[in-house]
Amino acid sequence: MAKGKILVVDDEEHILELIRYNLDAAGYDVIEASDGDDAVKNAINEVPDLILLDLMLPGKDGYDVCRELRSNGKTKAVPIIMLTAKSEEIDKILGLELGADDYVLKPFTPGILKAKVGNLINGRQTLKQMYAKLFKLPGADAVDADETEQPGKEEAKAEDPFITSVIKIVEENICEADFSVKKLASELNMSQPTLYRKVKQSTDYTIIELIRGVRMRRAGVLLKTKQYGVQEVAEMVGYNDIPTFRKHFVDAFGTTPSTYE
């Protein structure tokens, strides 16, 4: 079974061949494009696990391709490694303007390229599994006795510094019903599209789902203490509307707040 599907975009045939040979040998499925238009088309049609994107391309260059993919709902969360011979472009590549995930300077060794590809794909998969476990709330077993003693312990479990920061800010504002993605993005000093993309990449959740997951997990912890009523807990985790709180709780735990044990 392939380790993942990678789209390689470069207009130099010998570089395409070098990358294809090494990624094939490493167990990846490789698809290719030699210009910007084909890169966008293949990325949207195939939705690869990762894109290796050359900066200098005929027609649409790597900047244009990256911007277009980041604005498309199907590809905005796909990790992108930029290939460039210009070290002075690195800040621009990794910054808010493009939001690429990493870069490789030309000329490069196959070992460095494979290491960066492997780290990015494996790292994403590991984090996604961790956060899926963190926010999966199948019932009473999702919250153990130790968590009941320490509400908010999910912050300590999260190992990605960015997601740790996101969860921490949500926890600090958890009782605010009007806490929004806009406010969260402002607290993190980034644009809302960048926040959506980074959270989706790291966790496989949308930012709305992550915020709700934090609220629901805290609600479960509080209810298990038997110290608060349903309405009190709803208000403590930022819900003014009890029916909405009850619906979200049932979606998360499979039972109503009043019957949750």
C-alpha positions in Angstrom: 0.0 0.0 0.0 1.3 3.4 -1.0 2.4 5.8 1.8 0.6 8.6 0.1 -0.1 10.4 -3.2 2.3 13.2 -4.1 1.9 15.8 -6.9 5.2 16.9 -8.3 5.3 20.1 -10.3 8.4 21.2 -12.2 9.1 22.2 -15.8 12.5 20.6 -15.9 12.2 16.9 -17.0 15.4 15.8 -15.3 14.2 17.1 -12.0 10.8 15.4 -12.5 12.6 12.1 -13.2 14.9 12.4 -10.2 12.0 13.2 -7.8 9.8 10.5 -9.3 12.5 7.8 -9.1 13.2 8.6 -5.4 9.6 8.9 -4.3 8.6 5.8 -6.2 11.4 3.9 -4.4 10.2 5.3 -1.1 6.7 3.9 -1.7 4.7 6.9 -2.7 2.3 7.3 -5.7 3.6 10.1 -7.9 1.6 12.3 -10.3 3.2 15.0 -12.3 2.6 18.4 -13.9 5.1 20.6 -15.8 3.3 23.9 -15.8 1.0 25.9 -13.5 -2.3 25.3 -15.2 -1.8 21.5 -15.1 -0.7 21.7 -11.5 -3.9 23.4 -10.5 -6.0 21.0 -12.5 -4.3 17.9 -11.2 -4.3 19.1 -7.7 -8.1 19.7 -7.7 -8.8 16.4 -9.5 -6.5 14.2 -7.5 -6.4 16.0 -4.1 -2.9 14.6 -3.3 -1.6 14.1 0.2 1.2 16.6 -0.5 2.4 18.8 -3.4 6.0 19.5 -4.4 5.8 22.8 -6.2 8.5 24.5 -8.2 8.6 28.3 -7.8 9.5 29.1 -11.4 7.0 27.7 -13.9 5.8 28.7 -17.3 2.5 30.4 -17.4 1.3 30.5 -13.8 4.3 30.5 -11.5 4.5 28.7 -8.2 3.2 31.8 -6.4 0.1 31.9 -8.5 -0.5 28.1 -8.2 -0.1 28.2 -4.4 -2.5 31.1 -4.0 -5.1 29.4 -6.2 -4.8 26.1 -4.4 -5.1 27.8 -1.0 -8.3 29.5 -2.1 -9.9 26.3 -3.4 -12.0 24.3 -0.9 -10.7 20.9 -2.1 -7.0 21.8 -1.9 -6.6 24.5 0.7 -5.5 22.1 3.4 -3.1 20.1 1.2 0.5 20.5 2.5 2.8 22.3 -0.1 6.6 22.1 -0.2 8.1 24.8 -2.5 11.1 24.1 -4.6 13.3 27.2 -5.2 16.8 28.2 -6.1 16.3 31.6 -4.4 17.1 31.6 -0.7 15.8 35.2 -0.5 12.3 34.0 -1.3 12.0 31.8 1.7 10.3 34.3 4.1 7.7 35.1 1.4 7.1 31.4 0.6 6.5 30.5 4.3 4.7 33.7 5.2 1.1 34.6 5.2 1.3 35.7 1.5 1.6 32.1 0.3 1.4 29.9 3.4 3.5 27.0 2.0 4.4 24.4 4.6 8.1 24.0 3.9 10.7 24.6 1.2 13.6 22.8 -0.5 16.5 24.8 -1.9 17.8 23.7 -5.3 20.1 21.9 -5.9 19.0 19.4 -3.3 19.9 15.8 -2.4 17.3 13.1 -2.6 17.8 12.3 1.1 16.8 15.8 2.2 13.8 15.8 -0.1 12.5 12.4 1.1 13.1 13.4 4.7 11.0 16.6 4.4 8.2 14.8 2.5 8.2 11.9 5.1 8.2 14.3 8.0 5.4 16.4 6.7 3.1 13.5 5.7 3.8 11.3 8.7 3.6 14.3 11.1 0.2 15.3 9.7 -1.1 11.7 10.0 0.1 11.4 13.6 -1.4 14.7 14.7 -4.7 13.9 13.0 -4.9 10.6 14.8 -4.0 12.3 18.1 -6.6 15.0 17.7 -9.2 12.5 16.5 -8.7 10.6 19.7 -8.6 13.9 21.7 -12.0 15.2 20.5 -13.8 11.9 19.8 -16.5 11.8 22.4 -18.3 8.4 22.2 -19.7 8.5 25.7 -18.8 8.4 29.3 -15.5 6.5 28.6 -14.2 9.6 26.7 -13.6 11.4 30.0 -11.7 9.5 32.7 -11.5 10.2 36.4 -8.2 12.0 36.1 -9.7 14.5 33.6 -12.6 15.1 35.9 -10.2 16.3 38.5 -8.4 18.5 36.0 -10.8 20.1 33.5 -9.0 21.4 30.5 -6.3 18.7 30.6 -6.6 18.4 26.8 -4.1 21.3 26.5 -1.4 19.2 28.1 -2.1 16.4 25.7 -1.8 18.4 22.5 1.7 18.3 21.2 1.5 20.7 18.2 2.4 24.2 19.5 0.0 25.9 17.2 -3.0 23.7 18.1 -2.0 24.0 21.8 -2.2 27.8 21.4 -5.6 27.5 19.7 -7.0 25.2 22.4 -5.6 27.4 25.2 -7.3 30.5 23.7 -10.6 28.7 23.3 -10.4 27.4 26.9 -9.7 30.9 28.2 -12.8 32.2 26.4 -15.0 29.2 26.7 -17.8 30.9 28.7 -18.2 33.6 26.0 -21.1 32.8 23.8 -20.0 35.4 21.2 -16.5 34.0 21.0 -15.8 33.9 17.2 -13.3 32.6 14.7 -12.6 36.3 13.9 -11.6 36.9 17.5 -9.6 33.7 17.7 -7.7 34.7 14.5 -7.0 38.1 16.0 -5.7 36.6 19.2 -3.3 34.5 17.1 -2.4 37.4 14.9 -3.3 35.7 11.6 -6.0 35.9 8.9 -9.1 33.7 9.2 -8.3 31.8 6.0 -4.8 30.9 7.4 -6.4 29.8 10.7 -8.9 27.6 8.9 -6.2 26.0 6.8 -3.7 25.3 9.6 -6.3 23.8 11.9 -7.7 21.6 9.1 -4.2 20.4 8.2 -3.2 19.6 11.7 -6.4 18.0 13.0 -8.7 17.2 10.1 -11.3 19.3 11.9 -12.6 22.7 10.8 -12.0 25.5 13.3 -15.7 25.5 14.1 -15.6 21.8 14.9 -12.5 22.2 17.0 -14.1 25.0 19.1 -17.2 22.9 19.5 -15.1 19.9 20.5 -13.3 21.9 23.2 -16.7 23.2 24.5 -18.3 19.7 24.5 -15.4 18.0 26.1 -15.4 20.6 28.9 -19.2 20.2 29.3 -18.7 16.4 29.7 -16.1 16.9 32.4 -18.2 19.4 34.3 -21.3 17.2 34.1 -19.4 14.2 35.5 -18.6 16.2 38.6 -22.3 16.2 39.5 -21.8 19.7 40.9 -23.7 21.6 38.2 -27.0 21.5 36.4 -27.4 21.3 32.7 -28.2 25.0 32.3 -25.2 26.0 34.4 -22.9 23.8 32.4 -24.3 25.2 29.1 -23.6 28.7 30.2 -20.1 27.7 31.5 -19.1 26.5 28.1 -20.6 29.4 26.1 -24.2 28.4 25.3 -27.1 30.7 25.9 -29.5 28.5 24.0 -30.2 25.2 25.8 -31.7 23.4 22.8 -28.6 24.1 20.7 -26.4 22.9 23.6 -28.4 19.8 24.0 -28.2 19.0 20.2 -24.5 19.5 20.1 -24.0 17.4 23.3 -26.1 14.5 21.8 -24.1 14.7 18.6 -20.9 14.4 20.6 -21.8 11.9 23.3 -24.8 10.1 21.9 -26.9 10.9 25.0 -28.5 14.0 26.5 -26.8 16.1 29.1 -29.4 15.2 31.7 -28.7 11.5 31.3 -24.9 11.7 30.8 -23.0 9.9 33.5 
